[in-house]
Amino acid sequence: MDAFFASAEQASKPSLRGKAVVVGGLGPRGVVATASYEARVFGVHSAMPMAQARRLAPNAAYLVPRFAFYRAISEQVMGLLRALSPLVEPLSLDEAFVDLEAGGAAGDEESARLVGVRLRGDIRAVTGLTGSVGLAASKMLAKIGSEQAKPDGLVVIEPGTERAMLGPLPVRTLPGVGPATGDHLRRAGITTVEEIAGAGEDELVRLLGKAHGHGLYAMALARDERPVVAEREAKSVSVEDTYDVDIHDRTRVGLEVQRLADRCVRRLRGAGLSGRTIVLKVRRYDFSTLTRSETLRGPTDDPAVVREAAARLLDSVDTTGGVRLLGVGVSGLADYTQEDLFAQAAEEQVDAGSVEEAEDAIEAEPEAPVERRWPSGHDVRHVRYGHGWVQGSGLGRVTVRFETPDSDPGRVRTFRTDDPDLEVAEPLPLVPGSLAQA
């Protein structure tokens, strides 16, 4: 999919069509998840610090991701892919490999090209968005082809032409060649894929190590025997948060870990899974990252068990100086749960008197009002004005633009953040072709 998150936002918000849109974390340490092609003109790209993006494109629209919305569109696209073949390997919400031969959809170059053309049309018809297709004899080449086809295109890499096509491309084109590896190769005088192949396998092993050297040499020769794997089993379930300001208070760190543990368990249960190994991730003020893990007797999806294990792991971590990121994960996944009988027995033996005292205390102390949050770009509904989205908020005010995917660009109005007539809403479905009409 082309600039997926940003394109989905443009299709959803008529006032943003044809405008620079950046989606990502909006805090001081946020990073860009996706930038529209209009924003890329200014040099904004994914994984860029959001503060840098704001300097490059100060007039762009900056939005917080709506993952449930993107996931719903992704499921539509994946459904189209699965209609072509039983072998579909999703890589992310917006990208997948499809083995066309396994589905009988294509047996030669011309039939494959026709499938690609039809697929792009179907994606536009169903979602209103555009996708790019790379067709080749291997996963690596199909991936490269899809990148060359962007935006809204199709590239076929014909059998027998792979080496000639790859040769002049920069080394960073190959999967797994990041900035560090690219710089290492450049210092050795290697800047193109052809020069990787010419260096020879022994030289690459010397430069990069055995595993990476062998793999990179094979890719430079267009060798990739990896099959398309239909079901990629999750190895772990995890959540993490990066904080705008380092957390120094140990009690606050503990509370954040408990909150992350609960979120992790909700995600675990949502996938119908349980796990044996609890993992804690802590990134400290100096960017050093510590990981601690504990393996339980059996798999669990009990939030109390995960919270307790995460708390024990935190006890072994020095947070002096501050914490900038925390994460909690569960690995060793299974699709069943072995109840923690000891924890269950302990819960059943809680002293009734202490429970009553706690309930009395809750009744005696009035509940503090929870301030409502209005993330930029998220959906709202007003009793009088209908559906809209948050354009910005602060100083007790929230600004909303009232429009829908099939409306004209809407008017902007400002309300108090505690306005009882304004509430959070679910995203509206896209209107097919809405982005094309921009």
N, C-alpha and C positions, 0 to 999 in steps of 0.2 A: 504494500500500500504506500502511496506517495504522501510523505509528510503527514502521517496518519492522524496523530492527535490534533495537530493544527488544522488539517483539512476537515476533520470532523467538526471542530469548533466553528470554522468558517461556514460550513454547510448548515450548522445549527443556528447561527447568528447572522442574519442578513446584513447587519451593519458592519460586519468584519470581512465580508467577501471582497477579495482583491486587496485587502489590507495586510500589513505585517502583523503576524500573530506568533507569540512565543508562549509555549506551555511548559511549566516546570515548577519547581519550588521557588516561592517568592521571598523567602527570608534572606537574611544577609549571606547565608551559606548555601542558598539554593542553587541548583544547576538546571540547565535547559534540557528538557526531555525531547522536545521537538520544536523546530522553527518552520514556519511556512516558507514557501519559496520567495515570497515578497520580503520576508525578514532576512533570508539568506543573502540577498543582494547587499545587505549592510555588513556581512561577515559573521552573522550569528549562526551558530551550529549547535547540534546536540552535544551534551557533556560540558559545554562552556559554563563557567560561573555566571549566575544570573546578573550579578553586579556588572560584569563586563558586557553582557548582552545589552543591559540598559544604557550603558555608555555608547555602544555602537548604534543602537536603534531606540532612542529615547521616546519616540512617538508610537512605537508598536503597542499592541494590546498584550498585556501580560496576564496569563490565566493559570489557575490552579487545575491540575489534571482531574478529569471526571472518569475514573477507571471503569466504573460500572457501565457507563455510557459507551466507552470504547469497546468493552468486552462484548456488549450486545451486538455491536456492528461486526466485531471480529467473528462471532459465532455465525453470522449470516454468510460471511466470506468463506469460512471454513466449511460450511455446509455446501457451498458451490464446489469447493475443491473435492470434497468427499463424494460428490456426485460423479466426478471424473475417475476416481480410483480409490480402492480401499487402502492404499498406501499413501497416507498424508502425514507428514512429520512437522507439526507446528514448532517454530523456533521462538515465537513471541506472539503478541496479539496481532501483529501486522505482517507476519512473514511465515512461509511454510514451504517445504519441499513436497513435490507430488511426483510419484512414479507413474507416468502416463501409460507406459507399456503394460504395467501390472493390471491396469483397469481396462485394457483393450481400447483406450481412447486414441492412441497414436502408435503406429508401428514404423513410420518413416518420417522424414523431415517435413514433407508437405502437410501430412495429416497433423503433425505436432504443431505446425505453424497455425493451421486453421483452429485447432483447439485453443491455442493462446489468444488468438483474435476473439474467438467467441467468449472466452473466459473474461477478458477485459470488458467486453460489452455487457456481460451478465453482472459483473461487479458494479458497473456504473448504473445499470438498470435497477438493481436491488438496493444499493446503498446510496446512490447519488455521488459516490466518491470514485477516485481513479486509482488503479493499481498498475504496476509495471511487471512484465513477465520476461524471464530469461529461460531459454530452452537449450539444453545441452545434454551430453551423454553422461555427465557426472554432477554431483551436488556442488562441488567447488565451482565448476564452470557455469552452472545455472545461476548460482549466487552472483558471480561476477557479471554475467549477462544481465541479470535483473537490475544491478546497479548502473550498468551502462545504458539501460533502457529508460531510466528515470529522467524526467517525470512522464508518466502516461504513455509508455512505449513498450515495444517488444523487440527483443534481440534473439536471434537464433545463431548459435555457434555450431557450425556444420562440422561433422566428424572429419578429421584429417586436417582441420585448419587451426586446431587448438594451440599448437606451439607458436605458429606465426602470429596468432592473435595476442597471446600472452607476452611474447618477447619484449615489445617496446614499453609495456606497462610498468609503472613504478613499483618497487618492491612492496609498498604498503598495500597494493591491490590484493595480495595473497592473504587468506585468512590466517590469523595468528601473528601477523607482522604488525606490531604496534610501534609507538614512537621510539621506545628503547631499542628494540631489535632493528628498526629502520636506521637509527643513528649508528648502531654498531656496524651494520652492513655498509653504510655510507662511508664510515671512517676506513673501511677496508677497500673502498673504491667500487662498491657494488650498489648500483642505484636502480637497475631495471631487472625484470624477471629473467631476461635473456642472460644477463651477467651472473645471476644466481646459478643458472644451469651451466654456464661456462666455467664458473669457479670450481665445480666438481664437488662430489659428496664429501670427500675427505677434508677439504678446506672448510666446508660449511660446518662439519662436525667439530673441527678445531675451533672455529669462531663461536659457535653457538651451543656446543654440547651435543651429545649423541642423539637424543630423542628429537630435539628441535632441528638439528642439522639434517638428519635423515628425512624428516617430514617435509622440511622446506624444499629440499632437493627434489623430492617426488612431486610436490605441487608445481615446481618450476617446469617439470617435464610433462605437466598436465595429467599426472597419475592420481586418481582418486577412486578407490574401489569401495568407498563406504556406501552401504545400502540405505534406502529410505526406510526408516523405522516408524511404523504406524503409531505405536503407543510408547511414548517416552515417559517411563515411570518417574515420578517425583522422588528425588533422593532425600529431600528435606522440606520442611515448611518453616518459614521464618518471617519476622517483622523487625524493622529497625527504624529509629528516628534520629535525625541530626538536629541539634539544638542551635538556635540562633545565637545564644549566649552560653558559654561553658557553665556547666552545673558544678558548683563547689560543695554544696550542702549534701552530706552523706545521706541524710534522711530522704531528701528529694530524689537522689539517685536511686535509693531503694524503692521508693514509690513508683518511679518511672519503670523500673525493672518489673515490678508487679503488674503494672498496666500493660506493658509489652507482652508479658506472659499470658495475660488474659486474651489479648488480641491474637496472639499466636494460636491459642487453643481454639478460638472461634474459627480461625481459618482452617485449622486441622480438622475440626468437626465438620465444617462446611464441605470438606473434601472426602468425608467419610473415612478418615484415617486416624491412626494412633501411632505413637512412637516411643522408643526406648531410651534414646539419648537426648538429654537436654543440653543446649549450647548457649553460652552467654558470650556476647561480643561487646567489648568496650574500647572505644577510641578515645585516647586521652588528649589533653590540651596540646601536647607536642606532636600530635598525629601518630604516635605509636599506637598500634592496635593489639589488644590482648584477647585471646579466645580461651575459654574454659568450658569443659564438658563433663557431664556425669551420666553414666549409663545405669538405668533402673533395672529391677529384676524382670520386668515384663513391660510390654507396650501400654501406654496410658493416654487418655485424652481428658484426664481429670485436671481442671484448672488449679485446684489446690495443690496437687502433686507437682505440677509444673512450676507454680509460684514458689513453693518451698525449695525445689531443686535450684531454681534460678537464684534465690536468695542465698543459698549455701555457696553457690559459685561466686556470687558477688563478694562474699566474705573473704575470698582468697585474692581479691584484686585491690590494688592500691589506687585509689582515685584522688589522692592528694594532688593539688594543682588544677583540678577540673576535668570534666568529661564533656566531650563534644558530640559523641555518638554512642548510643546503646542499642543492642539488638538481642532478641531471644529467639531461638530456633529449636526445632525438634527434628531429629533424624532417626535412622533405624526404623523406617515407617512400616506399618502393617495395617491391614484392613479389619482388624479386630482389636478389642481391648481386654487386657487382663486386669480386672479390678484390683485396686490396692486394698486388700482386706484389712490391713492394719489401720490405714487412714480412715476407712469406712467405720471400723469399730470405734475409733477415737471420736469420730463425729457423733456417733450414736450415744456415747457416754458423756457428752457435754453436760455440765451441771445445769439443771433447769433453772435454779435460782439466778445464776449468772446471766442466762438468756433473758429472764424477766427484767433484771437490772438494766441490761443493755437496751431493751425495748423501751423501758421507762425513760432512759436518758435520751433516746431518739425523740420520744414524744415531747419531752421537756424543752429540748433545744430546737428552735425554729430552723427550718432548712434554709440555707443561704441561697439567694437567687443565683442561677447559673447564667452567665452572660452568653448570649447567642453569638455564634461566629458566622460570618458571611464571607466565605472564600470567593475570591474574584473569579468570575466565570461560571459559578455554580447557579443552579436553577432555583427560582423562587416563584411564589404566586401571591398576588395581592387580591383582597376581597373585591376591590373596585376595578383595578386595572388589568387583572388577569395574569398570564404567564410572562415571566421575564428572567433576566439574569443579572447577577451582581457585577456592576462595573467597577466598584471600589467601595471601601468602607474605612472608617476611622473617626476619632473624636466623637463617638456616640452617634454617627450618621452612617447610612448605607445608601449608595446610589445604585439605582436599578434601571436598566434599559428594557422596556417592555416590547418584545417581539417574539415571533415563533419562526420555525424553519420555513414556513410557506407564506410569511407576511412580508410587507415592505419593512425597511429599517424603521425601528420604533423610537418612541420618545423616551427621554431620560427624566426620572423623577428621584427625589431624595427624601428619605424617611429617617425617623429615629430608629436606632438598632433594636429597640424594644417595642416597636410598633406592633400592636396585637393583630392588625390586619395583614401583616406580612409574614409569610411562612416559607420554610424550605419545601421545595417541590421536586418531583421526579423529572428527569430529562424527557422531552418530547421526542418521538421517533423522527428520523430524517425523512424528508420528502425526496424520493428518487429524482435525480437530475437537478436538485436545487443548487449544487455547487456549479454545475455546468452553465446555469442560467446567469451566474454572476457577471 
